[in-house]
Amino acid sequence: MSFPWAKQYQPANGFTKWIDEKLPLPRLVYNAVGAGYPVPRNLNYMWNFGVLAGFCLMMQIVTGVVLAMHYAANAQVAFASVEHIMRDVNWGWLMRYAHANGASFFFVVIYLHIFRGLFYSSYKAPREMIWILGVVIFLLMMATAFMGYVLPWGQMSFWGAKVITGLFSAIPLVGEPIQVWLLGGYAPDNAALNRFYSLHFLLPFVIAGTVILHIWALHIPGSSNPTGVEVKSESDTVPFHPYYTVKDGFGLGIFLLVFFTFVFFLPNFLGHPDNYIPANPLSTPAHIVPEWYFWPFYAILRAFTTDFIISAKLWGVIAMFASILIWFLLPWLDRSPVRSGHYRPLFRKFFWFGFMPALLVLFICGGAPAEQPYIMLSQLATAYYFLHFLVILPIVSAMETPEELPYSITQAVLHSDKKPVLGENTSPAV
Amino acid sequence: MVRLISIFVGIGFAFVAMVAFVIGVYGWATEPTEKTAEYTFHLYPRDFQFSFEGPFGRWDQVELQRGYKVYKEVCAACHGLEFVAFRNLADLGYSEAQIKAEAANWQVPGIDPVTGEATTRPGTPTDYFPSPYPNDVAARAANNNAIPPDLSLITKARPNGTDYTASLLTGYTDPNTFQIDGKLLRQEFPDFTVPEGLHFNPYFHSLNIAMAPPLTSTGQVTYDDGTEATIRQMSHDVAAFLTWAAEPKMIERKQTGWAALGFVLFATVLAYLAKQQIWAPVKPKNRKTKPNAS
């Protein structure tokens, strides 16, 4: 589906006409990311991150496939094979640093993408399915990133795998057998490393498939926009190509400038020195911390320190998973008729002065050692996190009076729009 | 219904977190944790200057050669360098013939071609630096139960590793007179002891390290280029050498980075200009008025 004024694909010559009859792939691309997809004309730079996320996924797959040609998934030689890539494989250091930092930057981009969705309530009807698929992609990404971090078989790889699979042992009765089943043994070893490698190779393609569904679902209602007012007429939109291809191209350039600065000049800044020590089951690192992109969730996991009906550990595990799973319900928890946070005075206050500081505290505490005052701060922030999504959002969205919305996107941009008169056709003839 | 249940669940999670908070804060307030000697007297690495630091850094080959000599004559007695091959020494400025001769100075594990028994043979450029011990048990036995770590990645495996290595090597001192900001370790922690077989070093995380001071006197290593081999100089040089050993491609990486950044910057400027041109017709004409929230 698209708007009636969307441009139609016209095969230019005999060959493309022939292709269009047999397999209309050029038509699909034209309608998906070409001139055939009308997009609101008022998108700001927060709308760049979807394309950037797609770029990151492709880059991770390309660098990952090359790394897989040289990596050996065996507990005896995995660490050495990574060093072989770093030292002996032509441009191997570039592939590995691009892949390792690429994972971090993929999360940077995805977090900004999610932030956009939360602030502008992109998850609201009619875009619930896009949001739900997005949360699925995020969960798949977390699983993929976690298993990828295990592959170098350094100290943090090993102990990270041990801690995270150990979470399942919190489940009553069947917890321990589940952990043993997941690892293929009583501790991470060859069986675990091999299955993590297999899944780490598989899941990115599952993500790619889900991304296709995500974009498909997007093209039914079309992109949201910063005013949250739906597209009304042709003057509200511009064709994706060339307007947003060129804007995304510029955004990609800015992204690569920052990304390359890390890859070439600070390649280990986001990593952990302990992972350059080969895995040693007999020596526990002083502080086991996950990669920075898991810190907020790790803080929620560790915030539950008191047994209350069920064990503290089980509370932590449930809360950590719940902290993401509740996102699935967002379209139904937030009942405000207005999308954009720009026009929601009360929501905006809770978002900027409640939710964002809580998230920042969780981020800092997740990377800090498990000691006071970090524990008590993460407990306060955890409480707010759940209150924000499950209590504040439903109540605030029901009681606040939104500010006046612009009549249309065109009016928001140009300060004037010819309001349609009853009976007049605003859409130009197709 | 969804909202009603979620409000209930949200209050539930928040309540349990707050119960944990109250109990935790009460415990923290009533039983203050005592600061340990490790917490108070552990030192962060000092800042040493190296030629390869910064985005325009270069290896100083003469420095690396001196550092290699320190490794060979001092460190190699206990520490291996398993990921570095003799052929890699070309990075230090040695010729092919020099590397061949140098490799032959080392005995590497081999197999007797006649009997098939394990033996040793002189190294060749393709061999890797041999481990000083046949296995971990032997390493433990010879070192008071502490395995000397392999040094191939040591500067990447420690926070601020290059400075840490140089600081550690120059950091051995007497615990009885050691002080920070006028606070004497002996006074603050009278019970602090250096166990038998360990050595006091405030740059080590537990303050007591199994390694005996390896660099003890000026001139311990005789440098070929006539540089005076002070403890500080030797520490500096070997830290530089180990940084190269941990990441031989570092300079290549930084130089590639400038080319990559230059290309991307050029492409980004072009993309920006293209964007401005393409968007000009649909932008509001009067730029003085601020668009309403967009």
Interface residues (C-beta under 8 A of the other chain):
Chain A: R41 N42 N44 A80 E83 M86 R87 W93 L94 Y97 N225 P226 T227 V238 P242 Y243 V246 K247 G249 F250 L252 G253 I254 L256 L257 F260 T261 V263 F264 F265 P267 N268 P273 D274 Y276 I277 A286 A303 F304 T305 T306 F308 A312 W315 A319 A322 I326 L329 W332 L333 R335 S340 H342 Y343 E371 Q372 P373 I375 M376 Q379 L380 T382 A383 Y384 F386 L387 F389 L390 V391 P394 I395 P406 Q411 A412 V413 L414 H415
Chain B: V2 R3 S6 I7 V9 G10 I11 F13 A14 F15 V16 A17 M18 V19 A20 F21 I23 G24 V25 W28 T33 P55 F83 N88 P149 S152 L153 K156 A157 R158 P159 G161 H205 A246 E247 P248 K249 E252 R253 K254 T256 G257 W258 A260 L261 V264 L265 A267 T268 A271 Y272 A274 K275 I278 W279 V282 P284 T289 P291 N292 A293 S294
